[in-house]
Amino acid sequence: MDTLSAKVSYIKGLAEGLNISSETAEGKVLLKIIEALDDIADSLDDLMDAHDELEEKVDEIDSDLADVEEFVYDEDYDEDDDEENLDDFFDEDDDEFFELECPNCGEDVLIDFDMLEDDKGIICPNCHEAITLEFDDENENSEE
């Protein structure tokens, strides 16, 4: 199949063969149309070249990413395994921990009940500031 540039060149040759002159109004219009078609064909060729280069780069990046994935995640990698491992690590049914928001940095922190009895206090693992817990005696007063 002929390229667009080849087709425009053919039309230019036809116009020259027909002796289309820029002296007439129709001739001026036709020659300007052919000139515009030539510019469009050149721009399209440049765009197609840039597209081909970009496509090659994307293929290289895709190949490199596949190599990285293979290196990071072994051949037996399964995304469902990650979710199961996280569920095992953070067992929600485990009553030994509770979650609270650090008053200093606002991040959620898992607290072990043993930490409450520790003389060192509770240190936020995110901002490394001490977390003080205030317990309301409201329940004790309402029972009396």
Secondary structure by P-SEA (a helix, b strand, c coil): cccaaaaaaaaaaaaaaaccccccaaaaaaaaaaaaaaaaaaaaaaaaaaaaaaaaaaaaaaaaaaaaaaaaccccccaaaaaaaaaaacccccccbbbbccccccbbbbbbccccccccccccccccbbbbbbbbaaaaaaac
